[in-house]
Amino acid sequence: MHKELVDYKEMLKEAKFKVTKKRLRMIELFMEDERYLSAKEIQEMMNKEYPGISYDTIYRNLHTLKDINVLEQTTFGGEMQYKISCTDHHHHHFICERCGETKVVHYCPVETWEKELNGVKINSHKVELYGLCEACR
């Protein structure tokens, strides 16, 4: 089993969730395709191995995996999108609005914003840039 998948199994166990084949397969799909995916896309992928898997099952598991920080969530194209969490370092994302490809942006503008906002202390933030990637332009 892939080392990272073992780590995700531990995250499920620590959060007192069952480690099921379906949950592990969902995590693998996100690991294989490091971009934002919709619940509908995940259902289509999962349906190949688990015919008839319900949208409700997919949706509940996406929320569970988001709540325990296995997945990150954002909204674009009018729907919730999910990707495997980036937990090893602080960064932001550029997200292609057409294909969902994600690129890491390492620069963080928070210190500049704190200076500009004079006297505030920013406790947390999430920066996402949206547009079209080279291939979709």
DRENDO-1510 file (C-alpha; in Angstrom, 1 decimal, always signed):
<recs>
REC; n; res; u; v; w
REC; 1; MET; +0.0; +0.0; +0.0 .
REC; 2; HIS; +1.2; +3.5; -0.9 .
REC; 3; LYS; +2.9; +5.2; +2.1 .
REC; 4; GLU; +0.6; +8.2; +2.0 .
REC; 5; LEU; -2.4; +6.0; +1.9 .
REC; 6; VAL; -1.3; +4.4; +5.1 .
REC; 7; ASP; -1.1; +7.9; +6.6 .
REC; 8; TYR; -4.6; +8.6; +5.5 .
REC; 9; LYS; -5.8; +5.4; +7.0 .
REC; 10; GLU; -4.4; +6.5; +10.3 .
REC; 11; MET; -6.2; +9.9; +9.9 .
REC; 12; LEU; -9.5; +8.0; +9.5 .
REC; 13; LYS; -8.8; +5.8; +12.5 .
REC; 14; GLU; -7.8; +8.7; +14.7 .
REC; 15; ALA; -11.0; +10.5; +13.8 .
REC; 16; LYS; -12.9; +7.3; +14.8 .
REC; 17; PHE; -14.1; +6.6; +11.2 .
REC; 18; LYS; -14.2; +3.1; +9.6 .
REC; 19; VAL; -11.4; +2.5; +7.1 .
REC; 20; THR; -13.5; +1.1; +4.2 .
REC; 21; LYS; -12.4; +0.1; +0.7 .
REC; 22; LYS; -14.6; +2.8; -0.8 .
REC; 23; ARG; -13.1; +5.5; +1.3 .
REC; 24; LEU; -9.6; +4.4; +0.5 .
REC; 25; ARG; -10.4; +4.2; -3.2 .
REC; 26; MET; -11.8; +7.8; -3.1 .
REC; 27; ILE; -8.5; +9.0; -1.4 .
REC; 28; GLU; -6.5; +7.1; -4.1 .
REC; 29; LEU; -8.5; +8.8; -6.9 .
REC; 30; PHE; -7.6; +12.2; -5.4 .
REC; 31; MET; -3.9; +11.1; -5.0 .
REC; 32; GLU; -3.8; +10.0; -8.7 .
REC; 33; ASP; -5.4; +13.2; -10.0 .
REC; 34; GLU; -4.0; +16.1; -8.1 .
REC; 35; ARG; -6.6; +18.7; -9.1 .
REC; 36; TYR; -10.0; +19.8; -7.9 .
REC; 37; LEU; -12.7; +17.3; -8.6 .
REC; 38; SER; -16.5; +17.6; -8.2 .
REC; 39; ALA; -18.6; +15.1; -6.4 .
REC; 40; LYS; -20.1; +14.2; -9.8 .
REC; 41; GLU; -16.7; +13.4; -11.2 .
REC; 42; ILE; -15.8; +11.2; -8.2 .
REC; 43; GLN; -19.1; +9.4; -8.5 .
REC; 44; GLU; -18.4; +8.7; -12.2 .
REC; 45; MET; -15.0; +7.3; -11.3 .
REC; 46; MET; -16.2; +5.3; -8.4 .
REC; 47; ASN; -19.1; +3.9; -10.3 .
REC; 48; LYS; -16.7; +1.9; -12.5 .
REC; 49; GLU; -15.6; -0.2; -9.5 .
REC; 50; TYR; -18.7; +0.2; -7.4 .
REC; 51; PRO; -21.7; +0.2; -9.8 .
REC; 52; GLY; -24.7; +2.0; -8.5 .
REC; 53; ILE; -22.8; +3.9; -5.7 .
REC; 54; SER; -25.1; +6.7; -4.7 .
REC; 55; TYR; -24.4; +10.4; -5.0 .
REC; 56; ASP; -25.3; +10.7; -1.3 .
REC; 57; THR; -22.6; +8.2; -0.3 .
REC; 58; ILE; -20.0; +10.1; -2.3 .
REC; 59; TYR; -21.2; +13.4; -0.9 .
REC; 60; ARG; -21.1; +12.2; +2.8 .
REC; 61; ASN; -17.6; +10.7; +2.3 .
REC; 62; LEU; -16.3; +13.9; +0.7 .
REC; 63; HIS; -17.5; +15.9; +3.7 .
REC; 64; THR; -16.0; +13.4; +6.1 .
REC; 65; LEU; -12.7; +13.5; +4.4 .
REC; 66; LYS; -12.8; +17.3; +4.3 .
REC; 67; ASP; -13.7; +17.5; +8.0 .
REC; 68; ILE; -10.6; +15.4; +9.0 .
REC; 69; ASN; -8.3; +17.4; +6.6 .
REC; 70; VAL; -7.7; +14.7; +4.1 .
REC; 71; LEU; -9.3; +16.9; +1.4 .
REC; 72; GLU; -9.4; +20.6; +0.7 .
REC; 73; GLN; -12.6; +22.2; -0.6 .
REC; 74; THR; -13.3; +25.2; -2.8 .
REC; 75; THR; -16.1; +26.5; -5.0 .
REC; 76; PHE; -15.8; +27.3; -8.6 .
REC; 77; GLY; -18.0; +26.8; -11.6 .
REC; 78; GLY; -20.9; +27.0; -9.3 .
REC; 79; GLU; -20.2; +23.8; -7.4 .
REC; 80; MET; -18.1; +22.4; -4.6 .
REC; 81; GLN; -14.7; +21.0; -5.7 .
REC; 82; TYR; -12.3; +18.9; -3.7 .
REC; 83; LYS; -8.6; +17.9; -3.9 .
REC; 84; ILE; -6.1; +16.1; -1.7 .
REC; 85; SER; -4.9; +18.4; +1.1 .
REC; 86; CYS; -1.6; +20.0; +0.9 .
REC; 87; THR; -0.3; +19.7; +4.5 .
REC; 88; ASP; +3.5; +19.7; +4.1 .
REC; 89; HIS; +4.0; +23.5; +3.6 .
REC; 90; HIS; +2.1; +26.8; +3.4 .
REC; 91; HIS; +1.2; +27.9; -0.1 .
REC; 92; HIS; -1.7; +29.0; -2.3 .
REC; 93; HIS; -3.3; +27.8; -5.6 .
REC; 94; PHE; -4.0; +28.9; -9.1 .
REC; 95; ILE; -7.0; +26.9; -10.3 .
REC; 96; CYS; -8.0; +26.5; -14.0 .
REC; 97; GLU; -11.7; +27.2; -14.3 .
REC; 98; ARG; -12.1; +24.9; -17.2 .
REC; 99; CYS; -10.1; +21.7; -16.5 .
REC; 100; GLY; -9.5; +22.1; -12.7 .
REC; 101; GLU; -5.7; +21.9; -13.0 .
REC; 102; THR; -4.0; +23.3; -9.9 .
REC; 103; LYS; -0.7; +25.1; -9.7 .
REC; 104; VAL; +1.1; +25.9; -6.5 .
REC; 105; VAL; +1.8; +29.6; -5.7 .
REC; 106; HIS; +4.6; +29.8; -3.1 .
REC; 107; TYR; +4.5; +33.5; -2.5 .
REC; 108; CYS; +2.2; +34.6; +0.4 .
REC; 109; PRO; +1.1; +38.2; +0.4 .
REC; 110; VAL; -0.3; +38.2; +4.0 .
REC; 111; GLU; +2.5; +40.4; +5.5 .
REC; 112; THR; +2.0; +43.0; +2.8 .
REC; 113; TRP; -1.8; +43.0; +3.5 .
REC; 114; GLU; -1.2; +43.4; +7.3 .
REC; 115; LYS; +0.9; +46.4; +6.6 .
REC; 116; GLU; -1.7; +47.9; +4.2 .
REC; 117; LEU; -4.5; +47.2; +6.7 .
REC; 118; ASN; -2.5; +49.1; +9.4 .
REC; 119; GLY; -2.9; +47.5; +12.8 .
REC; 120; VAL; -4.8; +44.4; +12.0 .
REC; 121; LYS; -3.6; +40.9; +12.8 .
REC; 122; ILE; -4.6; +38.3; +10.3 .
REC; 123; ASN; -5.2; +34.9; +12.0 .
REC; 124; SER; -5.8; +32.7; +8.9 .
REC; 125; HIS; -6.4; +33.0; +5.2 .
REC; 126; LYS; -6.8; +31.1; +2.0 .
REC; 127; VAL; -5.8; +32.6; -1.4 .
REC; 128; GLU; -7.0; +31.0; -4.6 .
REC; 129; LEU; -6.4; +32.5; -8.0 .
REC; 130; TYR; -8.8; +31.5; -10.9 .
REC; 131; GLY; -8.3; +31.6; -14.6 .
REC; 132; LEU; -7.3; +29.4; -17.5 .
REC; 133; CYS; -4.2; +27.3; -17.7 .
REC; 134; GLU; -1.9; +27.3; -20.8 .
REC; 135; ALA; -3.7; +24.3; -22.3 .
REC; 136; CYS; -7.2; +25.8; -21.9 .
REC; 137; ARG; -6.3; +29.3; -23.1 .
</recs>
